Amino acid sequence: MSKGNFKSGSKDDPVNSPSHYNMLSIEAIDIIEMSMTKQEFLGYLKGNVLKYVIRYKHKGYPEQDLNKAFWYLNKLKETIKEKGE
């Protein structure tokens, strides 16, 4: 279901597909989306963009956090494109 990822060649990708989010046959992001209305999910995605941009300097992995922000921003764009705002 999740598309448009910034896929790297590694199997455990901490940005696009963290192994701890793939322990079921469906990714956590897809379960989260199914549990929310469209507007709630858009807010969730926007909040995660802000979270990773705000704290990227403070966790020791700034590039990874900025990549996560881009991932959520891309997911937000895709969701709006597919389902409208």
N, C-alpha and C positions, 0 to 999 in steps of 0.2 A: 504493500500500500504506500509506504513512504517512498517518494521519488525525489529526484533533483539533489541528491546528496553530493558532497564534495568527497567522493570515494578515494581512498588511498589504496595501495596494493596490499596493505597488511590485513590480516584476518581480524585481529582485535583493534578496531578503530575507535579510539576514545571520543571522537567527535561525531562521526556519522552513525556508528553502530556499536556502542559499548557492549561488551560481552555480558555485563550484568543486566542489561536491558533486553536481552534476547534469550532468556531462559525458557520461554514458552514458544509456541509455534507462531506467535504474533508479537510484534514489537510493542513495547510499553506506550510509545507515542500513539499507536493506533488504538489501543485500549482507552487511553485518555481521551482521544477524539470521539470515540463512540460513546463515552460517558457524559459528554457535554453537548449543549446546543452549539450551533455554528458560532454565535456571538461569544459564548463562553470560551470556545476553543481559540478564536481569534485573539481574545484577551490574554489567554494563557500563552500563546505564541509571542505576542507583543511583550508581555511581562518577562519572558525568558530572554528575549533580545536585550531588553534593558538591564536585566540582572547580569548578564555576561559582559556587557559593555561597561557597566558601572564598576564591576569588581576585577576587571582583567589585570590591573596592576598589582593586586593584593594577594594573589594565591600562588605566585611563583611560576605560572605557566601562561603568560600573557597571550602568546600566539594561539595556544589551544583554546583559551576562553574566547578570543576574538573569532576564531573559526566556528566555535559553537554559536556565537551570536549571529554569524553569517548563516549558519545552518537553519536557525530558527527564523531568521528574516526571509530566507529562501522558502521555507515551509509556509510562512505567512503569505508570501506572494503567490505561491502555488495554490494555496487554499482559497484565496480571494479570486484567483483566475478561474479555478474549477467550480467554485460554489457561490461566487459573488460575495459582496460585502454585507 
